[in-house]
Amino acid sequence: MNTEKILRNVWDGNRLSAEEAVGLLESPDLATLGRVAEEICRRQHPEPYRTYNIDRNINYTNICECRCRFCGFSCDEGDPQGYVLTHATLFQKIEETLALGGRQILLQGGLHPRLRLEWFENLFGEIRRRYPEINIHGLTPTEIEYLAHLEGIPTGEVIRRLKKAGLGTLPGGGAEILVDAVREKISPKKIRTQGWLDIQRQWHASGGRSTATMMFGHVETLSQRVEHLERIRQLQDETGGFTAFIPWTYQPHTSLPCRKVGTFEYLKTLAVCRLFLDNIPNIQASWVTQGLKIGQLTLRFGANDMGSVMIEENVVASCGTAFRASEEELRQAIHDSGFQPLRRNVFYEMEERELDKGVGKRVE
């Protein structure tokens, strides 16, 4: 397939087909692909800044019935390493987040058979009462489907009750690759493709916004990687509810086969995501899995957002990857990439009233 012809069509404003996207993933011409992805990104985001967020990933439990083959974080009920955070511990983590300038928590956990819907309703209600400025970005479609199963009620009812209790936005976790043949190999107990999409569709229909993700570099083929992107793009065409897309690489640590994705393929896939997902405005870097220097490069390969300072992160770290950065370091990285750093919230609304004229300094 002629890479130059495909990229010229995209440059001219034509939508990328699935076949063309696979051709670009097969192409060795990373430099040209990155240049076009950056140009398309600049058309959508001509502003002189690139964004980031401050939040904290709080895992309320590591006990999980699902036990996906790629996960190094979960454990069985009864395992001495298992835990469920107390409300007091959760509140302490939220207060630490607020003290560091964060206004959001990413609340996710395992599929714990003893944590019922009422437990989450009470927790969300108490968080909303104590910390009204905090957005709860929490519970993936996997967790919502599991709660519906435990309670014997439709997923739409779970969504309605969680939203009423205080759930603010829905993260895109649990997507991995939205192809059932892949999901059967890596997470046979997890929600199927259509279920994940349907819950996101229901959340969007309720007026909610969410993010979408892709974990790649394991058993999937390049065609299946694009099939995942195609399903996300189709749903976005339908609902418009996704604020951002975050592709990240599987962190090898188990016997699960992998493609050994390095920087070259990560950046190439990121660029294709920008070109293919023409209806999702924000593409986020995964510096937590790639490191801050590669995170800087993503801003020249189609990403417009550096993600979160990530005050706390446990799941990726459990696989042996532990990149960390302070807010000042994240702002410096954006600045060194040729952009001005600007702090945003989960809705991509700017939290700073004017552009930062310095480095590592917040404008309040």
C-alpha positions as CSV (number, residue, x, y, z in Angstrom):
1,M,0.0,0.0,0.0
2,N,1.3,3.5,-0.9
3,T,2.0,5.3,2.3
4,E,2.6,8.6,0.6
5,K,-0.7,8.4,-1.2
6,I,-2.6,7.5,2.1
7,L,-1.0,10.4,4.0
8,R,-1.7,12.8,1.1
9,N,-5.4,11.9,1.3
10,V,-5.5,12.5,5.0
11,W,-3.6,15.8,4.6
12,D,-6.4,16.8,2.1
13,G,-9.0,16.1,4.8
14,N,-10.2,12.6,3.8
15,R,-11.2,10.1,6.4
16,L,-8.8,7.2,6.9
17,S,-10.2,3.7,6.1
18,A,-9.4,0.7,8.2
19,E,-7.4,-0.8,5.4
20,E,-5.3,2.4,5.0
21,A,-4.8,2.5,8.8
22,V,-3.3,-1.0,8.8
23,G,-1.1,0.1,5.9
24,L,0.2,3.0,8.0
25,L,0.9,0.7,10.9
26,E,2.9,-1.6,8.6
27,S,4.9,1.4,7.1
28,P,8.5,1.9,8.3
29,D,8.3,5.7,7.5
30,L,7.8,6.9,11.0
31,A,9.1,10.4,10.3
32,T,6.6,11.2,7.6
33,L,3.8,9.7,9.5
34,G,4.7,11.8,12.6
35,R,4.9,15.0,10.5
36,V,1.4,14.5,9.1
37,A,-0.1,13.5,12.5
38,E,1.4,16.6,14.0
39,E,0.0,18.8,11.3
40,I,-3.5,17.3,11.7
41,C,-3.2,17.8,15.4
42,R,-2.2,21.5,14.9
43,R,-5.2,22.0,12.7
44,Q,-7.5,20.8,15.5
45,H,-5.4,22.5,18.2
46,P,-3.7,25.7,16.7
47,E,-3.3,27.1,20.2
48,P,0.3,27.6,21.4
49,Y,-0.2,25.4,24.5
50,R,-0.5,21.7,25.3
51,T,-2.3,20.5,28.4
52,Y,-2.0,18.3,31.4
53,N,-4.1,17.4,34.5
54,I,-3.5,16.7,38.2
55,D,-5.3,13.7,39.6
56,R,-4.8,10.6,41.6
57,N,-5.5,7.0,40.7
58,I,-7.1,5.5,43.7
59,N,-7.6,1.7,43.6
60,Y,-10.2,1.0,46.2
61,T,-9.5,-2.8,46.1
62,N,-7.1,-5.2,44.4
63,I,-9.4,-8.2,45.0
64,C,-10.8,-9.3,41.6
65,E,-12.7,-12.2,40.3
66,C,-11.7,-11.4,36.7
67,R,-7.9,-12.1,37.0
68,C,-6.9,-11.0,33.5
69,R,-3.8,-12.6,32.1
70,F,-2.0,-9.3,31.7
71,C,-2.7,-7.9,35.2
72,G,0.0,-7.9,37.9
73,F,-2.1,-6.0,40.3
74,S,-5.1,-8.2,41.3
75,C,-5.4,-11.0,43.7
76,D,-8.0,-13.5,44.9
77,E,-10.3,-12.9,47.9
78,G,-8.6,-14.4,50.9
79,D,-5.1,-13.6,49.6
80,P,-3.0,-11.9,52.4
81,Q,-2.1,-9.2,50.0
82,G,-5.7,-8.3,49.3
83,Y,-7.2,-5.1,50.6
84,V,-10.3,-2.8,50.5
85,L,-9.5,0.8,51.4
86,T,-11.4,2.3,54.3
87,H,-13.3,5.5,53.8
88,A,-10.9,7.2,56.1
89,T,-7.9,6.2,53.9
90,L,-9.8,7.2,50.8
91,F,-10.6,10.6,52.3
92,Q,-7.0,11.1,53.3
93,K,-5.9,10.4,49.7
94,I,-8.4,12.9,48.4
95,E,-7.2,15.6,50.8
96,E,-3.6,15.0,49.8
97,T,-4.8,15.4,46.1
98,L,-6.5,18.7,46.9
99,A,-3.4,20.0,48.7
100,L,-1.4,19.3,45.5
101,G,-3.8,21.2,43.3
102,G,-5.8,18.2,42.0
103,R,-9.5,18.4,41.5
104,Q,-10.2,14.9,40.4
105,I,-9.7,11.3,41.4
106,L,-9.6,8.3,39.1
107,L,-11.3,5.7,41.2
108,Q,-11.0,2.1,39.9
109,G,-10.7,-1.3,41.4
110,G,-11.1,-5.1,41.1
111,L,-14.4,-7.0,40.8
112,H,-14.9,-7.7,44.5
113,P,-18.0,-9.9,45.1
114,R,-18.7,-8.2,48.5
115,L,-18.7,-4.6,47.3
116,R,-22.3,-4.1,46.2
117,L,-23.9,-1.1,44.5
118,E,-25.0,0.4,47.8
119,W,-21.3,0.5,48.9
120,F,-20.4,2.7,46.0
121,E,-23.5,4.9,46.4
122,N,-22.6,5.6,50.0
123,L,-19.0,6.3,49.1
124,F,-19.8,8.6,46.2
125,G,-22.4,10.5,48.3
126,E,-19.9,11.0,51.1
127,I,-17.2,12.2,48.8
128,R,-19.6,14.7,47.1
129,R,-20.7,15.9,50.6
130,R,-17.2,16.3,51.9
131,Y,-15.4,17.4,48.8
132,P,-17.8,19.1,46.3
133,E,-14.9,20.4,44.2
134,I,-13.7,16.9,43.4
135,N,-14.8,15.1,40.2
136,I,-15.1,11.4,40.5
137,H,-13.7,9.9,37.3
138,G,-14.5,6.3,38.2
139,L,-15.7,2.8,37.6
140,T,-15.1,1.4,34.1
141,P,-17.7,-0.4,32.1
142,T,-16.3,-3.6,33.4
143,E,-17.1,-2.6,37.0
144,I,-20.5,-1.3,36.0
145,E,-21.4,-4.6,34.3
146,Y,-20.2,-6.6,37.3
147,L,-22.4,-4.5,39.7
148,A,-25.4,-5.1,37.4
149,H,-24.7,-8.8,37.6
150,L,-24.4,-8.8,41.4
151,E,-27.6,-6.8,41.8
152,G,-29.5,-8.6,39.1
153,I,-30.5,-5.2,37.5
154,P,-29.9,-3.6,34.1
155,T,-26.6,-1.7,33.5
156,G,-28.7,1.4,32.8
157,E,-30.1,1.3,36.3
158,V,-26.6,1.0,37.7
159,I,-25.5,4.0,35.7
160,R,-28.6,6.0,36.8
161,R,-27.9,5.3,40.5
162,L,-24.2,5.9,40.4
163,K,-24.7,9.2,38.6
164,K,-27.2,10.3,41.1
165,A,-24.8,9.4,43.9
166,G,-22.0,11.5,42.5
167,L,-20.2,9.8,39.6
168,G,-18.9,12.5,37.4
169,T,-17.2,11.0,34.4
170,L,-16.5,7.5,33.2
171,P,-12.9,6.3,32.4
172,G,-12.2,4.1,29.4
173,G,-10.4,1.3,31.2
174,G,-11.2,-2.3,30.6
175,A,-11.2,-1.8,26.8
176,E,-7.8,-3.3,26.1
177,I,-8.6,-4.5,22.5
178,L,-12.3,-4.4,21.6
179,V,-12.2,-7.7,19.6
180,D,-13.7,-10.7,21.3
181,A,-11.2,-13.1,19.8
182,V,-8.5,-11.1,21.6
183,R,-10.4,-10.7,24.8
184,E,-11.0,-14.4,25.0
185,K,-7.2,-14.9,25.1
186,I,-6.2,-12.2,27.5
187,S,-9.3,-11.7,29.8
188,P,-11.8,-14.5,29.3
189,K,-13.9,-13.4,32.3
190,K,-14.1,-9.8,31.4
191,I,-16.9,-7.8,29.7
192,R,-17.2,-8.5,26.0
193,T,-16.8,-5.9,23.2
194,Q,-20.4,-5.1,22.7
195,G,-21.1,-4.8,26.5
196,W,-18.2,-2.3,26.9
197,L,-19.5,-0.2,24.0
198,D,-23.1,-0.4,25.2
199,I,-22.3,0.9,28.6
200,Q,-20.4,3.8,27.2
201,R,-23.3,4.5,24.9
202,Q,-25.7,4.5,27.8
203,W,-23.5,6.7,29.8
204,H,-23.3,9.2,26.9
205,A,-27.1,9.0,26.5
206,S,-27.4,10.1,30.1
207,G,-25.5,13.2,29.4
208,G,-22.2,11.9,30.7
209,R,-18.7,12.2,29.2
210,S,-16.0,9.7,29.2
211,T,-12.6,8.7,27.8
212,A,-11.5,5.7,25.7
213,T,-8.4,3.7,25.8
214,M,-6.4,1.0,24.0
215,M,-3.9,-1.4,25.5
216,F,-1.8,-2.8,22.6
217,G,1.3,-4.8,22.1
218,H,0.2,-8.3,23.2
219,V,-1.7,-11.0,21.2
220,E,-3.5,-8.6,18.9
221,T,-2.8,-8.3,15.2
222,L,-2.4,-4.9,13.5
223,S,-5.8,-5.4,11.9
224,Q,-7.4,-6.1,15.3
225,R,-5.7,-3.0,16.6
226,V,-7.4,-1.0,13.9
227,E,-10.7,-2.8,14.5
228,H,-10.6,-1.5,18.0
229,L,-10.1,2.1,16.7
230,E,-12.9,1.6,14.2
231,R,-15.4,0.7,17.0
232,I,-14.4,3.7,19.0
233,R,-14.7,6.0,16.0
234,Q,-18.2,4.6,15.2
235,L,-19.5,5.1,18.7
236,Q,-18.1,8.6,18.7
237,D,-19.8,9.4,15.4
238,E,-23.0,8.2,17.1
239,T,-22.7,9.9,20.6
240,G,-19.9,12.4,20.6
241,G,-19.4,11.5,24.3
242,F,-15.6,10.8,24.3
243,T,-13.4,13.7,25.4
244,A,-10.1,11.9,24.8
245,F,-8.4,8.7,23.7
246,I,-5.4,7.2,25.5
247,P,-3.4,4.5,23.8
248,W,-0.8,2.7,26.0
249,T,1.4,-0.4,25.7
250,Y,1.1,-3.7,27.5
251,Q,3.8,-4.0,30.1
252,P,5.3,-7.5,29.8
253,H,5.6,-9.3,33.1
254,T,3.6,-12.6,32.6
255,S,3.6,-15.5,30.2
256,L,1.1,-13.6,28.0
257,P,2.7,-13.3,24.5
258,C,3.5,-9.8,23.4
259,R,4.8,-7.9,20.3
260,K,7.6,-6.3,22.3
261,V,6.4,-2.8,21.4
262,G,9.2,-0.3,21.6
263,T,9.3,3.5,21.1
264,F,9.1,3.2,17.3
265,E,5.9,1.2,17.3
266,Y,4.4,3.2,20.1
267,L,4.9,6.5,18.4
268,K,3.7,5.1,15.1
269,T,0.5,3.7,16.7
270,L,-0.1,7.0,18.5
271,A,0.2,8.9,15.2
272,V,-2.3,6.5,13.5
273,C,-4.7,7.1,16.4
274,R,-4.6,10.8,15.7
275,L,-5.2,10.3,12.0
276,F,-7.9,7.7,12.3
277,L,-9.9,9.1,15.3
278,D,-10.7,12.3,13.5
279,N,-13.8,12.9,15.7
280,I,-12.0,12.7,19.1
281,P,-10.3,16.0,19.8
282,N,-7.8,15.0,22.4
283,I,-5.1,12.3,22.1
284,Q,-3.2,11.7,25.3
285,A,0.4,10.7,25.8
286,S,1.2,7.7,28.0
287,W,4.3,8.9,29.6
288,V,3.5,6.7,32.6
289,T,4.3,3.7,30.5
290,Q,6.9,5.3,28.1
291,G,8.8,7.8,30.3
292,L,8.8,11.5,30.2
293,K,11.2,11.9,27.3
294,I,9.0,9.8,25.1
295,G,6.1,11.7,26.4
296,Q,7.7,14.9,25.0
297,L,8.0,13.2,21.6
298,T,4.3,12.4,21.5
299,L,3.6,16.1,21.2
300,R,5.3,15.9,17.8
301,F,3.4,12.7,16.8
302,G,-0.2,13.8,17.2
303,A,-0.8,14.1,20.9
304,N,-2.0,17.4,22.4
305,D,-2.2,16.3,26.0
306,M,0.4,15.0,28.4
307,G,-2.1,13.3,30.7
308,S,-1.9,13.6,34.4
309,V,0.8,14.3,37.0
310,M,-0.6,11.0,38.4
311,I,0.0,11.5,42.1
312,E,-0.6,7.8,42.7
313,E,-0.5,4.9,40.2
314,N,-0.5,1.2,41.2
315,V,-1.6,-1.0,38.3
316,V,1.1,-0.2,35.8
317,A,3.7,0.0,38.6
318,S,2.7,-3.6,39.6
319,C,4.1,-4.7,36.2
320,G,7.5,-3.2,37.0
321,T,7.1,0.2,35.2
322,A,7.4,3.1,37.6
323,F,7.9,6.4,35.8
324,R,7.0,9.4,38.0
325,A,7.0,13.2,37.4
326,S,6.1,16.2,39.5
327,E,3.9,19.0,38.1
328,E,6.9,21.2,37.6
329,E,8.7,18.4,35.6
330,L,5.6,17.8,33.5
331,R,5.3,21.5,32.7
332,Q,9.0,21.7,31.9
333,A,8.6,18.7,29.5
334,I,5.8,20.5,27.6
335,H,7.8,23.7,27.5
336,D,10.9,21.9,26.2
337,S,8.7,20.5,23.4
338,G,8.0,24.0,22.2
339,F,4.6,24.6,23.8
340,Q,3.3,26.5,26.8
341,P,2.0,24.2,29.5
342,L,-1.6,24.7,30.6
343,R,-3.5,22.9,33.4
344,R,-7.0,21.5,32.5
345,N,-9.7,19.5,34.0
346,V,-11.3,16.2,32.8
347,F,-13.6,18.1,30.4
348,Y,-10.5,19.8,28.8
349,E,-11.6,23.2,30.3
350,M,-8.6,25.3,31.2
351,E,-8.0,25.8,34.9
352,E,-5.6,28.7,34.4
353,R,-6.9,32.1,33.4
354,E,-4.0,32.9,31.2
355,L,-1.1,31.2,29.5
356,D,2.0,30.5,31.7
357,K,4.8,32.8,30.7
358,G,7.3,30.8,32.8
359,V,8.2,27.2,33.4
360,G,7.1,25.1,36.3
361,K,5.0,28.0,37.6
362,R,1.2,27.9,37.9
363,V,-0.9,30.9,37.0
364,E,-3.8,30.9,39.5
